[in-house]
């Protein structure tokens, strides 16, 4: 039932065989060495025998001799394959994968629903409706070789983390290859994400349990759950790494303070605002809290943990970005607002809104069918070198670049289209932005397209569209030292 390839429609298989990683007997041999047979036997092979609701077992069709993907016949009365049969299945499956590339592997693409990036037709049906299906993820992990005993940990300068807001997964991308190299699982409805200064820990706000999850970066395992005062939204970490600040969305609204040495909640700072997003200014002196419902930004002095001042708006406050003065202090805050196709500018020294900038009227045509007219512009970021501001547009299905400090429009980069069955194409619904440390690549989460766009900041050209989980939103860069 799994990968029923007719000879006349085997072009996907042929294409995979033409890829450099799967073209020769030597490459196949390397795959056999790197992809763990024991993991195949214990985790991958059981998927082929599993009874999936509404589907016949993969084994039911693929145990026939006329299949390109052929599983060995079970012995009469047997519930599993023998060791020798498992090794034969292993060798067969190796011909249907491209080492490290789930997105090019027929084993994963053929039974995957087209809406999730799979092949147009599979005579065995859509075994996997989503790339977030646990069994699909098991196959994908194995193909990536993440758990192979012989796979060394590569050296990386940075990693991009994406929280899939409608799932229980976090995708980790290596900017050197723009490939997913790790999937963190078991955190349902992950929201904000940040890191310890040494990169050993990943902190994730968990909406489903109202906790802050502490994750070991290398293993991807949750090592601690810290109870919060109520349901969280976004998070930030102080510049010295000693405290994680968690925005509490549930009224009356607050900021929970987590001590990163004891891994306990040591304080709750009341702000009397439902907190949507929270940031620490680049100089580390202030936390800035945004509220949609209260239409305000609240600035907290981190030396005293007291509210220093507030800025009131006529619309709900959404993502923000910060520009610094030459001495590192905060010069301006760029604030996105509900129902406004652009951003507001707050003069930090004057403690007041100074101006608003409308995004260009072209391109346009998106956002209505997606039901996102209330958030026409969502996702904003200042590049690490401080030379440019990047602003997402749902209406344009694009990200716009402005120069700093003059805020001159440089241009835009278009984002992927979504092709709903029976409907005209819709937009990717961009959400959040992050950068490589050298400012050469900007990453944009495409929540409707289940992907992340990697864009060259010099050419404004897309260099990769990286598959992600269900509704990817928050995204952040971990710089490794």
Legacy VTK file of the C-alpha trace (Angstrom):
# vtk DataFile Version 3.0
C-alpha trace
ASCII
DATASET POLYDATA
POINTS 481 float
0.000 0.000 0.000
3.089 2.203 0.426
4.862 3.588 -2.671
2.974 1.665 -5.327
5.183 2.553 -8.294
3.954 1.566 -11.759
6.840 1.408 -14.215
5.232 4.018 -16.450
5.010 6.558 -13.650
8.383 6.008 -12.012
9.853 9.381 -12.960
10.146 10.470 -9.326
12.224 7.391 -8.569
14.368 8.010 -11.655
14.921 11.614 -10.634
16.062 10.566 -7.176
18.455 8.067 -8.727
20.015 10.828 -10.804
20.888 12.940 -7.775
24.598 12.918 -6.920
24.052 11.403 -3.480
22.273 8.353 -4.920
23.828 7.957 -8.366
26.497 5.317 -7.925
27.126 2.041 -6.174
29.671 3.861 -4.017
27.046 6.347 -2.881
24.666 3.514 -2.080
27.394 1.812 -0.095
27.980 4.976 1.888
24.277 5.211 2.587
24.259 1.642 3.856
27.088 2.515 6.225
25.542 5.726 7.511
21.891 4.788 7.786
21.530 2.573 10.800
20.131 -0.856 10.041
19.194 -1.351 13.681
17.179 1.878 13.697
15.551 0.814 10.431
14.594 -2.497 11.965
13.326 -1.094 15.268
11.600 2.124 14.134
11.199 2.386 10.360
10.194 -1.139 9.390
7.254 -1.277 11.859
5.636 1.614 9.950
5.193 -0.715 6.972
3.195 -3.174 9.092
1.190 -0.579 10.982
-2.580 -0.439 10.619
-3.347 3.197 9.912
-7.036 4.238 10.291
-8.764 4.289 6.931
-5.831 2.714 5.108
-4.618 -0.740 4.220
-1.186 -1.616 5.588
1.787 -0.755 3.396
2.727 -4.432 3.554
-0.581 -5.412 1.945
0.440 -4.072 -1.466
4.191 -3.942 -1.243
4.703 -7.602 -0.473
3.778 -8.349 -4.088
6.621 -9.197 -6.472
5.715 -6.618 -9.143
6.412 -3.609 -6.907
9.501 -1.430 -7.206
9.293 -1.047 -3.451
8.927 -4.702 -2.488
8.786 -5.942 1.086
9.622 -9.541 1.850
6.711 -11.938 2.400
6.188 -12.778 6.044
6.457 -16.433 6.960
3.075 -18.122 7.585
1.815 -17.080 11.005
4.678 -14.609 11.546
3.970 -11.075 12.799
7.391 -9.686 11.871
10.271 -10.276 9.491
13.281 -12.433 10.227
16.726 -10.852 10.511
17.577 -11.886 6.949
14.275 -10.572 5.578
14.796 -7.287 7.422
18.206 -6.878 5.797
16.646 -7.493 2.378
13.987 -4.860 3.114
16.743 -2.511 4.271
18.646 -2.835 0.991
15.449 -2.248 -0.999
14.521 0.860 0.950
18.025 2.325 0.533
17.294 2.573 -3.191
14.330 4.853 -2.439
16.047 7.440 -0.252
18.603 10.166 -0.760
20.857 10.324 2.284
20.081 13.380 4.366
17.329 14.576 2.004
13.762 13.646 3.009
12.494 16.218 0.508
14.093 14.292 -2.389
13.344 10.769 -1.187
10.531 8.866 -2.962
10.048 6.805 0.201
8.680 9.929 1.890
7.260 11.904 -1.021
5.150 9.273 -2.750
2.765 8.465 0.152
2.595 12.110 1.298
-0.474 14.240 0.478
0.145 16.739 -2.361
-0.998 19.587 -0.110
1.871 18.707 2.218
4.479 18.565 -0.557
3.978 14.995 -1.745
3.534 13.477 -5.197
0.346 14.218 -7.174
-0.855 10.623 -6.964
-0.172 7.495 -4.949
-2.326 4.471 -5.718
-1.981 3.520 -2.070
-3.647 6.745 -0.975
-2.360 9.611 1.129
-0.815 7.653 3.952
0.474 10.896 5.483
-1.636 14.041 5.352
1.131 16.152 6.859
4.876 16.252 7.325
4.040 16.465 11.016
2.650 12.912 11.058
4.684 11.009 13.693
5.359 8.081 11.352
6.452 10.413 8.543
8.787 12.138 10.990
10.235 8.761 11.989
11.080 8.049 8.363
12.434 11.578 7.863
14.714 11.360 10.898
16.117 8.081 9.681
16.753 9.462 6.195
18.504 12.482 7.656
20.732 10.068 9.530
20.311 12.007 12.745
20.424 8.917 14.899
22.939 6.873 12.946
25.695 5.611 15.216
28.417 6.609 12.741
27.112 10.116 12.057
29.436 12.709 13.622
28.059 15.985 14.882
28.982 18.659 12.315
30.564 21.930 13.331
28.220 24.888 12.852
28.449 28.609 13.453
24.727 29.128 13.983
21.379 27.357 13.894
17.893 28.582 13.022
15.048 27.411 15.283
11.413 27.419 14.131
8.490 26.740 16.475
5.583 25.065 14.663
2.691 26.720 16.465
-0.009 24.176 15.557
2.148 21.146 16.295
4.408 19.657 18.944
7.623 20.097 16.983
10.469 22.571 16.582
12.560 22.441 13.407
16.271 23.260 13.521
17.922 24.452 10.305
21.638 24.620 9.513
22.185 27.871 7.561
25.237 26.347 5.862
22.994 23.898 4.001
19.502 25.312 4.626
18.417 21.829 5.659
16.560 20.663 8.751
19.165 18.900 10.888
17.124 18.260 14.027
13.488 18.050 15.076
12.640 18.678 18.726
9.422 16.899 19.692
6.973 16.706 22.555
6.280 20.402 23.204
2.662 20.936 22.199
1.855 24.445 20.945
5.392 25.811 21.242
5.446 29.597 21.173
8.530 31.669 21.948
12.083 30.373 21.799
15.426 31.638 23.036
18.789 30.261 24.163
21.335 30.292 26.959
24.434 32.351 26.094
26.598 29.219 25.867
24.119 27.520 23.515
23.685 24.507 25.783
20.021 25.155 26.545
16.976 26.034 24.492
14.070 27.707 26.294
10.562 27.314 24.867
7.258 28.714 26.132
4.696 25.905 26.101
1.124 27.135 25.662
-0.575 23.788 26.198
0.907 23.217 29.666
1.623 26.829 30.717
5.251 25.999 31.405
8.680 27.046 30.222
10.377 23.986 28.764
14.145 23.706 29.138
15.660 21.661 26.307
19.134 20.185 26.022
20.317 21.511 22.666
22.379 18.511 21.615
19.905 15.764 22.456
16.749 17.792 21.846
15.241 16.377 25.042
13.204 18.374 27.545
15.142 18.347 30.828
12.949 20.613 32.948
9.425 22.039 32.974
9.049 25.278 34.906
5.507 26.153 35.960
4.343 29.619 34.947
1.708 31.862 36.494
-0.626 31.449 33.481
-0.682 30.780 29.737
2.441 32.223 28.075
3.173 33.855 24.762
6.610 35.050 23.729
9.844 35.050 25.719
13.199 36.831 25.902
16.436 36.365 27.813
18.422 39.047 29.595
21.759 39.985 28.106
23.705 38.280 30.897
21.665 35.094 30.422
20.649 34.955 34.073
16.907 35.427 33.599
14.319 34.334 31.060
11.384 36.729 30.780
8.057 35.139 29.841
5.134 37.202 28.608
1.852 36.055 30.173
-1.115 36.452 27.848
-3.832 35.553 30.341
-5.322 38.596 32.074
-4.387 40.540 34.107
-1.120 40.000 32.225
2.388 39.896 33.612
6.021 39.003 33.018
7.234 35.854 34.731
10.923 35.884 35.650
12.814 32.576 35.506
16.184 32.239 37.213
18.398 30.231 34.834
20.662 28.956 37.631
17.962 27.447 39.842
15.531 26.985 36.922
12.658 28.282 38.998
10.167 31.117 38.656
11.429 33.713 41.110
9.187 36.673 40.357
6.122 37.847 38.469
6.155 41.473 37.330
2.592 42.838 37.002
1.938 44.984 33.938
-1.885 44.893 33.869
-1.722 44.180 30.166
-2.260 40.970 28.249
1.282 40.351 26.994
1.687 39.238 23.388
5.390 39.804 22.723
8.352 40.663 24.912
11.837 41.839 23.984
15.039 42.894 25.723
16.609 46.013 24.240
20.018 45.473 22.589
21.829 47.179 25.478
20.127 44.849 27.942
18.697 47.633 30.091
15.003 47.336 29.361
12.287 44.833 28.540
9.632 46.001 26.099
6.209 44.381 26.342
3.570 44.630 23.610
-0.157 44.118 24.076
-2.731 43.614 21.332
-5.766 44.060 23.562
-4.452 47.114 25.438
-2.938 48.709 22.304
0.231 49.596 24.137
3.938 49.018 24.578
5.225 48.900 28.154
8.903 49.521 28.934
10.284 47.837 32.077
13.546 48.927 33.694
15.423 45.650 34.265
17.549 47.200 37.017
14.448 47.644 39.184
11.863 45.395 37.450
9.503 48.363 37.493
7.465 49.857 34.665
9.379 52.915 33.410
6.956 54.255 30.804
4.361 53.285 28.219
3.364 54.223 24.688
-0.310 54.089 23.758
-1.444 53.347 20.198
-4.789 53.306 18.412
-4.268 49.675 17.364
-3.026 46.442 18.865
0.745 46.070 19.190
2.322 43.155 17.342
6.020 42.367 16.526
8.728 44.955 17.169
12.355 45.576 16.186
15.045 47.842 17.627
17.573 50.289 16.206
20.542 51.367 18.301
22.611 54.520 18.707
26.398 54.340 18.156
26.879 53.714 21.891
24.524 50.721 21.804
21.585 52.397 23.509
18.144 52.170 21.941
17.355 54.827 19.348
14.061 53.731 17.821
11.496 50.953 18.117
9.747 49.831 14.948
6.271 48.595 15.863
3.778 46.643 13.770
0.110 47.281 14.515
-3.139 45.413 13.971
-4.950 46.464 10.797
-2.083 48.671 9.590
-0.082 47.812 6.471
3.171 49.274 7.680
4.869 50.122 10.957
5.034 52.835 13.600
8.271 54.454 14.758
8.825 55.170 18.454
11.518 57.646 19.471
12.996 55.955 22.527
14.513 59.102 24.048
11.266 61.058 23.627
9.178 58.101 24.784
6.619 58.727 22.075
5.519 57.679 18.612
7.290 59.815 16.011
5.935 58.609 12.670
4.296 55.842 10.665
5.372 54.341 7.373
2.988 52.625 4.977
4.302 49.673 3.028
4.051 49.938 -0.768
0.690 49.266 -2.403
2.261 46.875 -4.893
2.508 43.959 -5.068
-0.892 43.231 -3.575
-3.832 40.875 -3.837
-3.319 38.649 -0.807
-4.662 38.396 2.723
-8.414 38.342 2.087
-8.871 34.678 1.178
-6.399 33.831 3.932
-8.547 35.671 6.492
-5.641 37.868 7.580
-6.873 41.403 6.916
-6.491 42.172 10.620
-2.735 41.555 10.390
-1.690 42.911 6.986
1.932 43.265 8.110
3.403 40.770 10.574
7.096 40.083 11.151
9.836 42.697 11.393
13.563 42.663 12.098
16.731 44.756 12.026
19.697 42.926 10.499
22.564 42.235 12.936
24.823 44.740 11.151
22.224 47.459 11.789
22.118 48.535 8.141
18.644 47.383 7.125
15.109 46.863 8.373
13.042 43.970 6.987
9.241 44.014 7.133
6.821 41.235 6.160
3.616 41.929 4.263
0.686 39.525 4.172
-1.084 41.720 1.591
1.945 41.666 -0.742
3.034 38.113 0.085
6.527 39.563 0.292
9.182 40.924 2.615
10.333 44.529 2.117
13.798 45.891 2.841
14.479 49.441 4.087
17.899 50.985 4.587
18.890 52.335 7.994
18.948 54.903 9.391
17.174 56.759 6.543
14.384 54.169 6.046
14.658 54.305 2.279
12.809 51.486 0.516
15.323 49.223 -1.242
13.036 46.550 -2.653
11.182 43.355 -1.857
11.399 39.603 -2.174
8.304 37.563 -2.996
7.294 34.576 -0.905
5.889 31.183 -1.993
2.325 30.690 -3.164
-0.076 28.174 -1.700
-2.254 26.286 -4.183
-5.475 25.148 -2.455
-7.400 22.528 -4.421
-10.215 24.168 -6.372
-9.250 27.711 -5.340
-6.950 30.407 -6.712
-3.427 30.603 -5.266
-3.098 32.264 -1.892
-0.178 33.735 0.019
2.311 32.175 2.386
1.120 34.318 5.349
4.557 35.424 6.613
4.959 35.670 10.375
8.433 36.222 11.835
11.969 37.109 10.774
15.506 36.198 11.811
18.992 36.483 10.282
22.319 34.732 10.071
24.855 36.467 12.334
26.661 37.972 9.334
23.411 39.493 7.985
23.752 37.718 4.620
20.571 35.626 4.868
17.153 36.579 6.210
14.683 33.844 7.154
10.910 34.303 6.993
8.388 31.820 8.357
5.558 31.034 5.926
2.787 29.884 8.243
0.289 28.957 5.523
2.881 27.239 3.322
4.451 25.059 6.046
7.862 26.415 5.137
10.613 28.926 5.814
12.063 31.142 3.079
15.804 31.805 3.073
16.544 35.041 1.190
19.891 36.471 0.137
19.977 39.970 1.637
22.267 41.305 -1.092
20.232 40.143 -4.089
16.755 39.901 -2.507
16.498 36.487 -4.157
15.124 33.368 -2.500
17.891 30.788 -2.119
15.839 28.076 -0.399
12.330 27.203 0.720
12.710 24.876 3.684
9.813 22.548 4.639
8.646 22.983 8.223
5.881 21.631 10.443
2.330 22.809 10.993
1.976 26.612 10.987
5.573 27.713 11.601
5.669 31.128 13.260
8.283 32.215 15.785
11.865 31.886 14.572
15.178 32.711 16.214
18.912 32.364 15.568
21.272 30.613 17.960
24.854 31.820 17.548
27.345 29.113 18.481
30.740 30.063 19.871
LINES 1 482
481 0 1 2 3 4 5 6 7 8 9 10 11 12 13 14 15 16 17 18 19 20 21 22 23 24 25 26 27 28 29 30 31 32 33 34 35 36 37 38 39 40 41 42 43 44 45 46 47 48 49 50 51 52 53 54 55 56 57 58 59 60 61 62 63 64 65 66 67 68 69 70 71 72 73 74 75 76 77 78 79 80 81 82 83 84 85 86 87 88 89 90 91 92 93 94 95 96 97 98 99 100 101 102 103 104 105 106 107 108 109 110 111 112 113 114 115 116 117 118 119 120 121 122 123 124 125 126 127 128 129 130 131 132 133 134 135 136 137 138 139 140 141 142 143 144 145 146 147 148 149 150 151 152 153 154 155 156 157 158 159 160 161 162 163 164 165 166 167 168 169 170 171 172 173 174 175 176 177 178 179 180 181 182 183 184 185 186 187 188 189 190 191 192 193 194 195 196 197 198 199 200 201 202 203 204 205 206 207 208 209 210 211 212 213 214 215 216 217 218 219 220 221 222 223 224 225 226 227 228 229 230 231 232 233 234 235 236 237 238 239 240 241 242 243 244 245 246 247 248 249 250 251 252 253 254 255 256 257 258 259 260 261 262 263 264 265 266 267 268 269 270 271 272 273 274 275 276 277 278 279 280 281 282 283 284 285 286 287 288 289 290 291 292 293 294 295 296 297 298 299 300 301 302 303 304 305 306 307 308 309 310 311 312 313 314 315 316 317 318 319 320 321 322 323 324 325 326 327 328 329 330 331 332 333 334 335 336 337 338 339 340 341 342 343 344 345 346 347 348 349 350 351 352 353 354 355 356 357 358 359 360 361 362 363 364 365 366 367 368 369 370 371 372 373 374 375 376 377 378 379 380 381 382 383 384 385 386 387 388 389 390 391 392 393 394 395 396 397 398 399 400 401 402 403 404 405 406 407 408 409 410 411 412 413 414 415 416 417 418 419 420 421 422 423 424 425 426 427 428 429 430 431 432 433 434 435 436 437 438 439 440 441 442 443 444 445 446 447 448 449 450 451 452 453 454 455 456 457 458 459 460 461 462 463 464 465 466 467 468 469 470 471 472 473 474 475 476 477 478 479 480
